[in-house]
Amino acid sequence: MNQSKVRRNELLAQVEQIVRDLGAIRSALRRPLDVEESKGRLTFPQKGVMQVVVRNHGISLNDLSKQVNLAHSTVSGIVDRLTKRGMIEKRADTKDGRLVRIYPTQEVQKFISNLLPSLTHGPLEEALKRATKDERSSICEALRRLRELLDNPPT
């Protein structure tokens, strides 16, 4: 086998390993959220809607749909379900009563502000605590460089 074919096979093996590793990392980071979802506390789209509503108090349904990149009818259904659960409030716009604005309830604000960060960041924080300072630096540098390479493909 010639050298270029050997190098290509090695590269493809590395690509496959990185894809497997990134999938496993993504799965490990999502595990606490999956547990919450299985309890019936939230679905992934509901979480996304709640995060946007918390960041944008009084957002319109149209703007919310654009920000979560879901169809208007899908977001409307999510908002209706969250409203029935007491997590989202719909109020008429003070300047244009025909327009509805969406606000988070205190329960949602507390969940997004307090619980969600620990669910999404907790596994990574715990893993990095077990790494040495040099290992953490190497991990950060390698991920930063991989992101650079992916964000700036050759022209």
N, CA, C and O atoms as a GROMACS GRO file, in nm:
protein
  620
    1MET      N    1   0.085  -0.118   0.000
    1MET     CA    2   0.000   0.000   0.000
    1MET      C    3   0.090   0.124   0.000
    1MET      O    4   0.188   0.130   0.074
    2ASN      N    5   0.057   0.223  -0.084
    2ASN     CA    6   0.143   0.341  -0.090
    2ASN      C    7   0.121   0.432   0.030
    2ASN      O    8   0.020   0.422   0.101
    3GLN      N    9   0.217   0.522   0.053
    3GLN     CA   10   0.218   0.610   0.171
    3GLN      C   11   0.094   0.699   0.178
    3GLN      O   12   0.038   0.717   0.287
    4SER      N   13   0.050   0.756   0.066
    4SER     CA   14  -0.065   0.848   0.071
    4SER      C   15  -0.192   0.774   0.110
    4SER      O   16  -0.277   0.829   0.179
    5LYS      N   17  -0.206   0.648   0.066
    5LYS     CA   18  -0.323   0.569   0.103
    5LYS      C   19  -0.319   0.534   0.252
    5LYS      O   20  -0.422   0.534   0.319
    6VAL      N   21  -0.200   0.504   0.303
    6VAL     CA   22  -0.183   0.476   0.446
    6VAL      C   23  -0.220   0.599   0.528
    6VAL      O   24  -0.293   0.589   0.627
    7ARG      N   25  -0.169   0.716   0.487
    7ARG     CA   26  -0.200   0.841   0.558
    7ARG      C   27  -0.350   0.870   0.554
    7ARG      O   28  -0.409   0.912   0.653
    8ARG      N   29  -0.412   0.846   0.439
    8ARG     CA   30  -0.556   0.869   0.424
    8ARG      C   31  -0.634   0.776   0.517
    8ARG      O   32  -0.729   0.820   0.583
    9ASN      N   33  -0.596   0.650   0.524
    9ASN     CA   34  -0.663   0.554   0.613
    9ASN      C   35  -0.645   0.594   0.760
    9ASN      O   36  -0.739   0.582   0.839
   10GLU      N   37  -0.526   0.639   0.796
   10GLU     CA   38  -0.502   0.686   0.934
   10GLU      C   39  -0.590   0.806   0.966
   10GLU      O   40  -0.648   0.814   1.074
   11LEU      N   41  -0.599   0.899   0.870
   11LEU     CA   42  -0.681   1.018   0.889
   11LEU      C   43  -0.829   0.979   0.906
   11LEU      O   44  -0.896   1.030   0.995
   12LEU      N   45  -0.877   0.890   0.822
   12LEU     CA   46  -1.018   0.847   0.832
   12LEU      C   47  -1.044   0.776   0.965
   12LEU      O   48  -1.151   0.794   1.024
   13ALA      N   49  -0.949   0.698   1.013
   13ALA     CA   50  -0.964   0.632   1.143
   13ALA      C   51  -0.972   0.737   1.254
   13ALA      O   52  -1.050   0.722   1.348
   14GLN      N   53  -0.891   0.842   1.244
   14GLN     CA   54  -0.895   0.949   1.345
   14GLN      C   55  -1.028   1.024   1.338
   14GLN      O   56  -1.086   1.057   1.442
   15VAL      N   57  -1.076   1.051   1.218
   15VAL     CA   58  -1.205   1.119   1.202
   15VAL      C   59  -1.315   1.036   1.267
   15VAL      O   60  -1.396   1.089   1.342
   16GLU      N   61  -1.317   0.907   1.240
   16GLU     CA   62  -1.420   0.820   1.298
   16GLU      C   63  -1.410   0.817   1.451
   16GLU      O   64  -1.512   0.817   1.519
   17GLN      N   65  -1.288   0.815   1.503
   17GLN     CA   66  -1.270   0.814   1.649
   17GLN      C   67  -1.319   0.945   1.711
   17GLN      O   68  -1.385   0.943   1.815
   18ILE      N   69  -1.288   1.058   1.647
   18ILE     CA   70  -1.333   1.187   1.698
   18ILE      C   71  -1.485   1.195   1.696
   18ILE      O   72  -1.545   1.244   1.792
   19VAL      N   73  -1.548   1.149   1.589
   19VAL     CA   74  -1.694   1.150   1.580
   19VAL      C   75  -1.755   1.065   1.693
   19VAL      O   76  -1.852   1.106   1.756
   20ARG      N   77  -1.698   0.947   1.718
   20ARG     CA   78  -1.747   0.862   1.828
   20ARG      C   79  -1.727   0.932   1.963
   20ARG      O   80  -1.817   0.932   2.047
   21ASP      N   81  -1.610   0.990   1.982
   21ASP     CA   82  -1.582   1.058   2.109
   21ASP      C   83  -1.675   1.177   2.132
   21ASP      O   84  -1.727   1.195   2.241
   22LEU      N   85  -1.695   1.257   2.028
   22LEU     CA   86  -1.785   1.373   2.042
   22LEU      C   87  -1.928   1.328   2.071
   22LEU      O   88  -1.998   1.392   2.149
   23GLY      N   89  -1.972   1.220   2.008
   23GLY     CA   90  -2.105   1.166   2.035
   23GLY      C   91  -2.117   1.120   2.180
   23GLY      O   92  -2.219   1.145   2.245
   24ALA      N   93  -2.015   1.052   2.229
   24ALA     CA   94  -2.017   1.006   2.368
   24ALA      C   95  -2.015   1.124   2.465
   24ALA      O   96  -2.083   1.121   2.568
   25ILE      N   97  -1.938   1.226   2.434
   25ILE     CA   98  -1.932   1.346   2.518
   25ILE      C   99  -2.068   1.415   2.520
   25ILE      O  100  -2.118   1.452   2.626
   26ARG      N  101  -2.129   1.431   2.402
   26ARG     CA  102  -2.261   1.495   2.392
   26ARG      C  103  -2.362   1.416   2.475
   26ARG      O  104  -2.445   1.474   2.545
   27SER      N  105  -2.357   1.284   2.466
   27SER     CA  106  -2.449   1.199   2.541
   27SER      C  107  -2.428   1.215   2.692
   27SER      O  108  -2.524   1.225   2.768
   28ALA      N  109  -2.303   1.217   2.735
   28ALA     CA  110  -2.273   1.233   2.878
   28ALA      C  111  -2.319   1.369   2.930
   28ALA      O  112  -2.369   1.379   3.042
   29LEU      N  113  -2.304   1.473   2.849
   29LEU     CA  114  -2.346   1.606   2.892
   29LEU      C  115  -2.498   1.618   2.896
   29LEU      O  116  -2.552   1.695   2.976
   30ARG      N  117  -2.568   1.543   2.812
   30ARG     CA  118  -2.715   1.549   2.807
   30ARG      C  119  -2.781   1.460   2.912
   30ARG      O  120  -2.900   1.476   2.940
   31ARG      N  121  -2.707   1.368   2.970
   31ARG     CA  122  -2.766   1.269   3.061
   31ARG      C  123  -2.850   1.334   3.172
   31ARG      O  124  -2.963   1.289   3.193
   32PRO      N  125  -2.802   1.436   3.243
   32PRO     CA  126  -2.887   1.496   3.348
   32PRO      C  127  -3.015   1.558   3.292
   32PRO      O  128  -3.120   1.553   3.356
   33LEU      N  129  -3.006   1.617   3.173
   33LEU     CA  130  -3.127   1.673   3.111
   33LEU      C  131  -3.224   1.562   3.072
   33LEU      O  132  -3.345   1.577   3.086
   34ASP      N  133  -3.170   1.452   3.022
   34ASP     CA  134  -3.254   1.339   2.985
   34ASP      C  135  -3.329   1.285   3.106
   34ASP      O  136  -3.445   1.246   3.096
   35VAL      N  137  -3.262   1.284   3.222
   35VAL     CA  138  -3.328   1.238   3.345
   35VAL      C  139  -3.445   1.331   3.379
   35VAL      O  140  -3.553   1.285   3.414
   36GLU      N  141  -3.422   1.461   3.368
   36GLU     CA  142  -3.530   1.558   3.395
   36GLU      C  143  -3.644   1.540   3.296
   36GLU      O  144  -3.762   1.545   3.334
   37GLU      N  145  -3.610   1.521   3.168
   37GLU     CA  146  -3.714   1.501   3.066
   37GLU      C  147  -3.795   1.376   3.096
   37GLU      O  148  -3.916   1.375   3.078
   38SER      N  149  -3.728   1.269   3.142
   38SER     CA  150  -3.799   1.144   3.171
   38SER      C  151  -3.893   1.160   3.290
   38SER      O  152  -3.990   1.085   3.303
   39LYS      N  153  -3.866   1.256   3.378
   39LYS     CA  154  -3.955   1.284   3.491
   39LYS      C  155  -4.077   1.363   3.447
   39LYS      O  156  -4.169   1.386   3.525
   40GLY      N  157  -4.078   1.403   3.322
   40GLY     CA  158  -4.190   1.482   3.272
   40GLY      C  159  -4.178   1.629   3.302
   40GLY      O  160  -4.274   1.705   3.286
   41ARG      N  161  -4.061   1.670   3.345
   41ARG     CA  162  -4.044   1.810   3.382
   41ARG      C  163  -4.029   1.900   3.261
   41ARG      O  164  -4.077   2.013   3.262
   42LEU      N  165  -3.962   1.853   3.157
   42LEU     CA  166  -3.946   1.935   3.038
   42LEU      C  167  -3.905   1.849   2.920
   42LEU      O  168  -3.847   1.741   2.936
   43THR      N  169  -3.935   1.898   2.802
   43THR     CA  170  -3.885   1.838   2.679
   43THR      C  171  -3.778   1.931   2.625
   43THR      O  172  -3.769   2.046   2.666
   44PHE      N  173  -3.699   1.881   2.533
   44PHE     CA  174  -3.593   1.964   2.476
   44PHE      C  175  -3.650   2.091   2.411
   44PHE      O  176  -3.597   2.200   2.435
   45PRO      N  177  -3.756   2.081   2.327
   45PRO     CA  178  -3.812   2.205   2.270
   45PRO      C  179  -3.870   2.299   2.376
   45PRO      O  180  -3.857   2.421   2.364
   46GLN      N  181  -3.932   2.244   2.480
   46GLN     CA  182  -3.985   2.329   2.588
   46GLN      C  183  -3.872   2.403   2.658
   46GLN      O  184  -3.884   2.521   2.689
   47LYS      N  185  -3.762   2.332   2.682
   47LYS     CA  186  -3.647   2.395   2.746
   47LYS      C  187  -3.596   2.510   2.660
   47LYS      O  188  -3.566   2.618   2.712
   48GLY      N  189  -3.586   2.488   2.530
   48GLY     CA  190  -3.541   2.593   2.440
   48GLY      C  191  -3.633   2.715   2.442
   48GLY      O  192  -3.586   2.829   2.445
   49VAL      N  193  -3.762   2.690   2.440
   49VAL     CA  194  -3.860   2.799   2.446
   49VAL      C  195  -3.846   2.875   2.577
   49VAL      O  196  -3.844   2.998   2.579
   50MET      N  197  -3.836   2.802   2.688
   50MET     CA  198  -3.825   2.868   2.818
   50MET      C  199  -3.698   2.952   2.828
   50MET      O  200  -3.702   3.062   2.883
   51GLN      N  201  -3.587   2.902   2.774
   51GLN     CA  202  -3.463   2.980   2.778
   51GLN      C  203  -3.478   3.111   2.704
   51GLN      O  204  -3.434   3.216   2.752
   52VAL      N  205  -3.539   3.107   2.586
   52VAL     CA  206  -3.557   3.230   2.508
   52VAL      C  207  -3.652   3.325   2.578
   52VAL      O  208  -3.627   3.446   2.582
   53VAL      N  209  -3.760   3.274   2.635
   53VAL     CA  210  -3.856   3.359   2.705
   53VAL      C  211  -3.791   3.425   2.827
   53VAL      O  212  -3.818   3.542   2.855
   54VAL      N  213  -3.707   3.352   2.898
   54VAL     CA  214  -3.639   3.410   3.014
   54VAL      C  215  -3.544   3.521   2.970
   54VAL      O  216  -3.534   3.624   3.036
   55ARG      N  217  -3.474   3.500   2.859
   55ARG     CA  218  -3.380   3.603   2.808
   55ARG      C  219  -3.453   3.722   2.746
   55ARG      O  220  -3.396   3.831   2.738
   56ASN      N  221  -3.576   3.702   2.702
   56ASN     CA  222  -3.650   3.806   2.628
   56ASN      C  223  -3.790   3.823   2.685
   56ASN      O  224  -3.889   3.787   2.621
   57HIS      N  225  -3.798   3.878   2.805
   57HIS     CA  226  -3.928   3.900   2.869
   57HIS      C  227  -4.019   3.977   2.775
   57HIS      O  228  -3.980   4.080   2.720
   58GLY      N  229  -4.140   3.928   2.756
   58GLY     CA  230  -4.236   3.997   2.673
   58GLY      C  231  -4.216   3.974   2.524
   58GLY      O  232  -4.255   4.058   2.443
   59ILE      N  233  -4.155   3.864   2.487
   59ILE     CA  234  -4.130   3.833   2.346
   59ILE      C  235  -4.261   3.797   2.277
   59ILE      O  236  -4.352   3.740   2.339
   60SER      N  237  -4.271   3.830   2.150
   60SER     CA  238  -4.390   3.792   2.073
   60SER      C  239  -4.374   3.647   2.026
   60SER      O  240  -4.263   3.594   2.022
   61LEU      N  241  -4.485   3.586   1.991
   61LEU     CA  242  -4.483   3.448   1.943
   61LEU      C  243  -4.402   3.436   1.813
   61LEU      O  244  -4.328   3.340   1.793
   62ASN      N  245  -4.416   3.535   1.725
   62ASN     CA  246  -4.340   3.533   1.599
   62ASN      C  247  -4.190   3.537   1.626
   62ASN      O  248  -4.114   3.459   1.569
   63ASP      N  249  -4.148   3.629   1.712
   63ASP     CA  250  -4.005   3.640   1.744
   63ASP      C  251  -3.954   3.514   1.815
   63ASP      O  252  -3.842   3.469   1.791
   64LEU      N  253  -4.036   3.460   1.902
   64LEU     CA  254  -3.999   3.337   1.973
   64LEU      C  255  -3.978   3.222   1.873
   64LEU      O  256  -3.881   3.147   1.883
   65SER      N  257  -4.070   3.209   1.778
   65SER     CA  258  -4.060   3.105   1.676
   65SER      C  259  -3.930   3.118   1.598
   65SER      O  260  -3.863   3.018   1.569
   66LYS      N  261  -3.895   3.240   1.563
   66LYS     CA  262  -3.771   3.263   1.488
   66LYS      C  263  -3.649   3.226   1.572
   66LYS      O  264  -3.556   3.163   1.521
   67GLN      N  265  -3.649   3.263   1.698
   67GLN     CA  266  -3.532   3.239   1.782
   67GLN      C  267  -3.510   3.092   1.814
   67GLN      O  268  -3.396   3.048   1.828
   68VAL      N  269  -3.618   3.015   1.826
   68VAL     CA  270  -3.601   2.872   1.854
   68VAL      C  271  -3.599   2.790   1.725
   68VAL      O  272  -3.580   2.668   1.728
   69ASN      N  273  -3.620   2.857   1.613
   69ASN     CA  274  -3.612   2.794   1.481
   69ASN      C  275  -3.712   2.678   1.467
   69ASN      O  276  -3.679   2.571   1.417
   70LEU      N  277  -3.834   2.705   1.514
   70LEU     CA  278  -3.942   2.607   1.502
   70LEU      C  279  -4.062   2.676   1.438
   70LEU      O  280  -4.074   2.798   1.443
   71ALA      N  281  -4.150   2.598   1.378
   71ALA     CA  282  -4.270   2.652   1.314
   71ALA      C  283  -4.356   2.726   1.416
   71ALA      O  284  -4.361   2.689   1.533
   72HIS      N  285  -4.422   2.829   1.368
   72HIS     CA  286  -4.510   2.910   1.453
   72HIS      C  287  -4.613   2.822   1.524
   72HIS      O  288  -4.636   2.840   1.644
   73SER      N  289  -4.674   2.728   1.452
   73SER     CA  290  -4.777   2.642   1.512
   73SER      C  291  -4.717   2.552   1.620
   73SER      O  292  -4.782   2.526   1.721
   74THR      N  293  -4.595   2.505   1.601
   74THR     CA  294  -4.528   2.421   1.700
   74THR      C  295  -4.502   2.501   1.827
   74THR      O  296  -4.529   2.455   1.937
   75VAL      N  297  -4.449   2.622   1.810
   75VAL     CA  298  -4.418   2.707   1.926
   75VAL      C  299  -4.547   2.748   1.996
   75VAL      O  300  -4.550   2.755   2.119
   76SER      N  301  -4.650   2.775   1.921
   76SER     CA  302  -4.778   2.811   1.980
   76SER      C  303  -4.830   2.698   2.069
   76SER      O  304  -4.880   2.723   2.179
   77GLY      N  305  -4.818   2.574   2.023
   77GLY     CA  306  -4.858   2.459   2.102
   77GLY      C  307  -4.775   2.443   2.228
   77GLY      O  308  -4.827   2.413   2.335
   78ILE      N  309  -4.643   2.465   2.213
   78ILE     CA  310  -4.554   2.456   2.329
   78ILE      C  311  -4.592   2.562   2.432
   78ILE      O  312  -4.600   2.533   2.552
   79VAL      N  313  -4.614   2.684   2.385
   79VAL     CA  314  -4.650   2.794   2.475
   79VAL      C  315  -4.783   2.764   2.544
   79VAL      O  316  -4.798   2.789   2.664
   80ASP      N  317  -4.880   2.711   2.469
   80ASP     CA  318  -5.009   2.676   2.530
   80ASP      C  319  -4.992   2.571   2.640
   80ASP      O  320  -5.050   2.583   2.748
   81ARG      N  321  -4.911   2.468   2.614
   81ARG     CA  322  -4.890   2.364   2.714
   81ARG      C  323  -4.817   2.420   2.836
   81ARG      O  324  -4.851   2.387   2.950
   82LEU      N  325  -4.717   2.504   2.812
   82LEU     CA  326  -4.643   2.564   2.924
   82LEU      C  327  -4.731   2.661   3.003
   82LEU      O  328  -4.716   2.673   3.124
   83THR      N  329  -4.822   2.730   2.935
   83THR     CA  330  -4.917   2.819   3.002
   83THR      C  331  -5.008   2.738   3.094
   83THR      O  332  -5.032   2.778   3.208
   84LYS      N  333  -5.060   2.625   3.044
   84LYS     CA  334  -5.148   2.540   3.125
   84LYS      C  335  -5.075   2.484   3.246
   84LYS      O  336  -5.136   2.460   3.350
   85ARG      N  337  -4.946   2.463   3.233
   85ARG     CA  338  -4.866   2.411   3.346
   85ARG      C  339  -4.822   2.523   3.440
   85ARG      O  340  -4.756   2.496   3.541
   86GLY      N  341  -4.857   2.648   3.408
   86GLY     CA  342  -4.821   2.760   3.494
   86GLY      C  343  -4.676   2.803   3.481
   86GLY      O  344  -4.619   2.859   3.575
   87MET      N  345  -4.616   2.777   3.366
   87MET     CA  346  -4.475   2.808   3.347
   87MET      C  347  -4.454   2.932   3.260
   87MET      O  348  -4.350   2.998   3.269
   88ILE      N  349  -4.550   2.962   3.176
   88ILE     CA  350  -4.543   3.075   3.085
   88ILE      C  351  -4.671   3.156   3.103
   88ILE      O  352  -4.778   3.100   3.126
   89GLU      N  353  -4.658   3.286   3.093
   89GLU     CA  354  -4.775   3.373   3.099
   89GLU      C  355  -4.789   3.445   2.966
   89GLU      O  356  -4.691   3.495   2.911
   90LYS      N  357  -4.912   3.451   2.914
   90LYS     CA  358  -4.940   3.528   2.794
   90LYS      C  359  -5.020   3.651   2.836
   90LYS      O  360  -5.120   3.642   2.906
   91ARG      N  361  -4.971   3.766   2.790
   91ARG     CA  362  -5.039   3.892   2.822
   91ARG      C  363  -5.053   3.976   2.696
   91ARG      O  364  -4.969   3.969   2.606
   92ALA      N  365  -5.159   4.053   2.691
   92ALA     CA  366  -5.179   4.144   2.579
   92ALA      C  367  -5.074   4.254   2.584
   92ALA      O  368  -5.038   4.302   2.692
   93ASP      N  369  -5.024   4.292   2.468
   93ASP     CA  370  -4.927   4.402   2.458
   93ASP      C  371  -4.994   4.530   2.506
   93ASP      O  372  -5.109   4.557   2.473
   94THR      N  373  -4.921   4.608   2.585
   94THR     CA  374  -4.979   4.730   2.641
   94THR      C  375  -5.006   4.836   2.535
   94THR      O  376  -5.094   4.921   2.552
   95LYS      N  377  -4.930   4.833   2.425
   95LYS     CA  378  -4.949   4.933   2.319
   95LYS      C  379  -5.043   4.885   2.210
   95LYS      O  380  -5.112   4.966   2.147
   96ASP      N  381  -5.048   4.755   2.187
   96ASP     CA  382  -5.133   4.698   2.084
   96ASP      C  383  -5.199   4.572   2.141
   96ASP      O  384  -5.138   4.465   2.143
   97GLY      N  385  -5.320   4.587   2.188
   97GLY     CA  386  -5.391   4.478   2.254
   97GLY      C  387  -5.411   4.354   2.169
   97GLY      O  388  -5.441   4.247   2.222
   98ARG      N  389  -5.394   4.367   2.038
   98ARG     CA  390  -5.409   4.250   1.950
   98ARG      C  391  -5.287   4.159   1.957
   98ARG      O  392  -5.296   4.041   1.923
   99LEU      N  393  -5.175   4.212   2.001
   99LEU     CA  394  -5.049   4.138   2.007
   99LEU      C  395  -5.032   4.075   2.145
   99LEU      O  396  -5.056   4.140   2.247
  100VAL      N  397  -4.992   3.950   2.146
  100VAL     CA  398  -4.970   3.878   2.272
  100VAL      C  399  -4.820   3.873   2.301
  100VAL      O  400  -4.739   3.846   2.212
  101ARG      N  401  -4.786   3.900   2.424
  101ARG     CA  402  -4.647   3.893   2.470
  101ARG      C  403  -4.635   3.776   2.567
  101ARG      O  404  -4.729   3.742   2.639
  102ILE      N  405  -4.518   3.714   2.567
  102ILE     CA  406  -4.497   3.594   2.648
  102ILE      C  407  -4.392   3.623   2.754
  102ILE      O  408  -4.285   3.676   2.725
  103TYR      N  409  -4.424   3.586   2.877
  103TYR     CA  410  -4.337   3.610   2.992
  103TYR      C  411  -4.315   3.480   3.068
  103TYR      O  412  -4.403   3.394   3.071
  104PRO      N  413  -4.200   3.466   3.130
  104PRO     CA  414  -4.178   3.347   3.215
  104PRO      C  415  -4.240   3.370   3.352
  104PRO      O  416  -4.248   3.483   3.400
  105THR      N  417  -4.285   3.262   3.414
  105THR     CA  418  -4.330   3.272   3.553
  105THR      C  419  -4.207   3.263   3.642
  105THR      O  420  -4.097   3.234   3.595
  106GLN      N  421  -4.226   3.288   3.770
  106GLN     CA  422  -4.114   3.279   3.864
  106GLN      C  423  -4.055   3.138   3.867
  106GLN      O  424  -3.934   3.122   3.881
  107GLU      N  425  -4.141   3.036   3.853
  107GLU     CA  426  -4.093   2.897   3.855
  107GLU      C  427  -3.993   2.874   3.740
  107GLU      O  428  -3.889   2.811   3.760
  108VAL      N  429  -4.027   2.923   3.624
  108VAL     CA  430  -3.939   2.905   3.507
  108VAL      C  431  -3.809   2.983   3.526
  108VAL      O  432  -3.701   2.930   3.501
  109GLN      N  433  -3.820   3.106   3.570
  109GLN     CA  434  -3.699   3.187   3.592
  109GLN      C  435  -3.606   3.118   3.690
  109GLN      O  436  -3.485   3.115   3.670
  110LYS      N  437  -3.663   3.062   3.797
  110LYS     CA  438  -3.583   2.992   3.896
  110LYS      C  439  -3.518   2.867   3.835
  110LYS      O  440  -3.401   2.840   3.860
  111PHE      N  441  -3.595   2.792   3.757
  111PHE     CA  442  -3.541   2.672   3.694
  111PHE      C  443  -3.427   2.707   3.598
  111PHE      O  444  -3.320   2.647   3.605
  112ILE      N  445  -3.449   2.804   3.511
  112ILE     CA  446  -3.348   2.842   3.412
  112ILE      C  447  -3.225   2.900   3.481
  112ILE      O  448  -3.112   2.872   3.441
  113SER      N  449  -3.247   2.982   3.583
  113SER     CA  450  -3.136   3.048   3.651
  113SER      C  451  -3.058   2.955   3.744
  113SER      O  452  -2.936   2.966   3.755
  114ASN      N  453  -3.128   2.865   3.813
  114ASN     CA  454  -3.063   2.785   3.917
  114ASN      C  455  -3.036   2.640   3.877
  114ASN      O  456  -2.922   2.593   3.886
  115LEU      N  457  -3.138   2.569   3.833
  115LEU     CA  458  -3.124   2.426   3.809
  115LEU      C  459  -3.062   2.394   3.674
  115LEU      O  460  -2.974   2.308   3.666
  116LEU      N  461  -3.104   2.461   3.570
  116LEU     CA  462  -3.056   2.427   3.436
  116LEU      C  463  -2.904   2.438   3.421
  116LEU      O  464  -2.843   2.348   3.363
  117PRO      N  465  -2.840   2.544   3.472
  117PRO     CA  466  -2.694   2.549   3.460
  117PRO      C  467  -2.624   2.430   3.525
  117PRO      O  468  -2.526   2.378   3.471
  118SER      N  469  -2.674   2.387   3.641
  118SER     CA  470  -2.609   2.272   3.705
  118SER      C  471  -2.634   2.144   3.625
  118SER      O  472  -2.548   2.056   3.624
  119LEU      N  473  -2.748   2.134   3.560
  119LEU     CA  474  -2.775   2.015   3.478
  119LEU      C  475  -2.689   2.013   3.353
  119LEU      O  476  -2.638   1.908   3.314
  120THR      N  477  -2.671   2.129   3.290
  120THR     CA  478  -2.597   2.133   3.164
  120THR      C  479  -2.446   2.142   3.184
  120THR      O  480  -2.370   2.089   3.103
  121HIS      N  481  -2.402   2.208   3.291
  121HIS     CA  482  -2.259   2.225   3.313
  121HIS      C  483  -2.200   2.128   3.415
  121HIS      O  484  -2.079   2.106   3.417
  122GLY      N  485  -2.285   2.073   3.498
  122GLY     CA  486  -2.238   1.988   3.606
  122GLY      C  487  -2.149   1.872   3.564
  122GLY      O  488  -2.042   1.854   3.621
  123PRO      N  489  -2.191   1.791   3.466
  123PRO     CA  490  -2.106   1.677   3.428
  123PRO      C  491  -1.968   1.721   3.378
  123PRO      O  492  -1.867   1.657   3.410
  124LEU      N  493  -1.963   1.827   3.301
  124LEU     CA  494  -1.834   1.875   3.250
  124LEU      C  495  -1.748   1.930   3.364
  124LEU      O  496  -1.628   1.905   3.370
  125GLU      N  497  -1.810   2.004   3.453
  125GLU     CA  498  -1.736   2.058   3.568
  125GLU      C  499  -1.678   1.946   3.653
  125GLU      O  500  -1.562   1.952   3.694
  126GLU      N  501  -1.759   1.844   3.679
  126GLU     CA  502  -1.712   1.731   3.760
  126GLU      C  503  -1.596   1.658   3.692
  126GLU      O  504  -1.500   1.618   3.758
  127ALA      N  505  -1.606   1.640   3.561
  127ALA     CA  506  -1.499   1.572   3.488
  127ALA      C  507  -1.371   1.655   3.492
  127ALA      O  508  -1.262   1.601   3.515
  128LEU      N  509  -1.383   1.786   3.470
  128LEU     CA  510  -1.264   1.871   3.468
  128LEU      C  511  -1.199   1.884   3.606
  128LEU      O  512  -1.079   1.909   3.616
  129LYS      N  513  -1.278   1.868   3.711
  129LYS     CA  514  -1.220   1.870   3.846
  129LYS      C  515  -1.121   1.755   3.865
  129LYS      O  516  -1.024   1.767   3.940
  130ARG      N  517  -1.146   1.644   3.796
  130ARG     CA  518  -1.060   1.527   3.809
  130ARG      C  519  -0.935   1.537   3.722
  130ARG      O  520  -0.842   1.457   3.738
  131ALA      N  521  -0.932   1.634   3.631
  131ALA     CA  522  -0.815   1.652   3.543
  131ALA      C  523  -0.714   1.743   3.612
  131ALA      O  524  -0.750   1.826   3.697
  132THR      N  525  -0.589   1.728   3.573
  132THR     CA  526  -0.487   1.819   3.625
  132THR      C  527  -0.501   1.953   3.552
  132THR      O  528  -0.570   1.965   3.452
  133LYS      N  529  -0.434   2.053   3.606
  133LYS     CA  530  -0.435   2.185   3.543
  133LYS      C  531  -0.381   2.177   3.400
  133LYS      O  532  -0.438   2.238   3.310
  134ASP      N  533  -0.273   2.102   3.380
  134ASP     CA  534  -0.217   2.086   3.245
  134ASP      C  535  -0.313   2.013   3.152
  134ASP      O  536  -0.325   2.048   3.035
  135GLU      N  537  -0.380   1.911   3.205
  135GLU     CA  538  -0.478   1.839   3.122
  135GLU      C  539  -0.593   1.930   3.080
  135GLU      O  540  -0.638   1.926   2.965
  136ARG      N  541  -0.642   2.012   3.174
  136ARG     CA  542  -0.750   2.106   3.141
  136ARG      C  543  -0.705   2.203   3.033
  136ARG      O  544  -0.780   2.232   2.940
  137SER      N  545  -0.584   2.254   3.045
  137SER     CA  546  -0.531   2.347   2.944
  137SER      C  547  -0.520   2.278   2.808
  137SER      O  548  -0.554   2.337   2.706
  138SER      N  549  -0.472   2.155   2.808
  138SER     CA  550  -0.458   2.080   2.682
  138SER      C  551  -0.594   2.055   2.618
  138SER      O  552  -0.610   2.070   2.497
  139ILE      N  553  -0.692   2.018   2.700
  139ILE     CA  554  -0.827   1.993   2.648
  139ILE      C  555  -0.883   2.120   2.586
  139ILE      O  556  -0.935   2.118   2.475
  140CYS      N  557  -0.873   2.230   2.658
  140CYS     CA  558  -0.927   2.358   2.609
  140CYS      C  559  -0.857   2.400   2.480
  140CYS      O  560  -0.922   2.444   2.386
  141GLU      N  561  -0.727   2.388   2.477
  141GLU     CA  562  -0.651   2.427   2.357
  141GLU      C  563  -0.686   2.339   2.238
  141GLU      O  564  -0.703   2.389   2.126
  142ALA      N  565  -0.698   2.209   2.260
  142ALA     CA  566  -0.731   2.117   2.150
  142ALA      C  567  -0.871   2.145   2.096
  142ALA      O  568  -0.892   2.145   1.975
  143LEU      N  569  -0.967   2.168   2.185
  143LEU     CA  570  -1.103   2.198   2.140
  143LEU      C  571  -1.111   2.332   2.069
  143LEU      O  572  -1.180   2.346   1.968
  144ARG      N  573  -1.038   2.432   2.122
  144ARG     CA  574  -1.036   2.563   2.056
  144ARG      C  575  -0.979   2.551   1.916
  144ARG      O  576  -1.032   2.609   1.821
  145ARG      N  577  -0.870   2.476   1.902
  145ARG     CA  578  -0.806   2.460   1.772
  145ARG      C  579  -0.895   2.382   1.675
  145ARG      O  580  -0.904   2.418   1.557
  146LEU      N  581  -0.961   2.277   1.722
  146LEU     CA  582  -1.053   2.202   1.636
  146LEU      C  583  -1.166   2.292   1.589
  146LEU      O  584  -1.206   2.288   1.473
  147ARG      N  585  -1.218   2.373   1.680
  147ARG     CA  586  -1.325   2.466   1.640
  147ARG      C  587  -1.276   2.564   1.536
  147ARG      O  588  -1.347   2.592   1.439
  148GLU      N  589  -1.155   2.618   1.554
  148GLU     CA  590  -1.096   2.709   1.454
  148GLU      C  591  -1.088   2.642   1.318
  148GLU      O  592  -1.125   2.702   1.216
  149LEU      N  593  -1.040   2.518   1.316
  149LEU     CA  594  -1.024   2.447   1.190
  149LEU      C  595  -1.159   2.421   1.124
  149LEU      O  596  -1.172   2.429   1.001
  150LEU      N  597  -1.260   2.391   1.204
  150LEU     CA  598  -1.394   2.368   1.148
  150LEU      C  599  -1.460   2.498   1.102
  150LEU      O  600  -1.532   2.499   1.002
  151ASP      N  601  -1.436   2.606   1.174
  151ASP     CA  602  -1.497   2.735   1.140
  151ASP      C  603  -1.431   2.803   1.021
  151ASP      O  604  -1.493   2.887   0.955
  152ASN      N  605  -1.307   2.769   0.993
  152ASN     CA  606  -1.233   2.836   0.886
  152ASN      C  607  -1.178   2.734   0.786
  152ASN      O  608  -1.057   2.711   0.781
  153PRO      N  609  -1.266   2.674   0.705
  153PRO     CA  610  -1.219   2.575   0.607
  153PRO      C  611  -1.133   2.644   0.501
  153PRO      O  612  -1.147   2.763   0.477
  154PRO      N  613  -1.046   2.567   0.438
  154PRO     CA  614  -0.960   2.627   0.334
  154PRO      C  615  -1.045   2.675   0.216
  154PRO      O  616  -1.148   2.617   0.184
  155THR      N  617  -0.999   2.781   0.154
  155THR     CA  618  -1.075   2.835   0.040
  155THR      C  619  -1.013   2.797  -0.091
  155THR      O  620  -1.064   2.834  -0.197
   0.00000   0.00000   0.00000
